Amino acid sequence: MKTGDPIVFVVEDDSSMREALTDLITSVGLLVEPFKSAREFLEHRRRDAPACLVLDVRLPGLSGLDLQRELVSYGSANSDHIHYRPWGYPDVGPSH
């Protein structure tokens, strides 16, 4: 991984899902950095590259929705470019 290479961050507390997403994204030639919690992501994420965030909405502790709000408040994300695809959670709808 070189500094500045685009990266996909995966934040997922379920280890099997995190591993599956990491393997899938890696299989198409993209760099992936997985995290098991929102706090771990905030403490260790790279800030030197264009990035995409694949985020579990229902994380324990700081939820995915809370993380999204923090990123927007830090200026690290534009809320117009955040879209939810809540598989398996009928009570959490798309953001747009």
NORHU-V124513 format. One record per helix or strand. SS is the DSSP state (helix for helix, strand for strand). FROM is the first residue (numbers start at 1). TO is the last residue. If there is no record, write none. Layout:
# NORHU-V124513
ss={SS,SS}
from={FROM,FROM}
to={TO,TO}
This chain:
# NORHU-V124513
ss={strand,helix,strand,helix,strand,helix,helix}
from={7,15,31,38,51,64,79}
to={11,27,35,44,55,74,81}
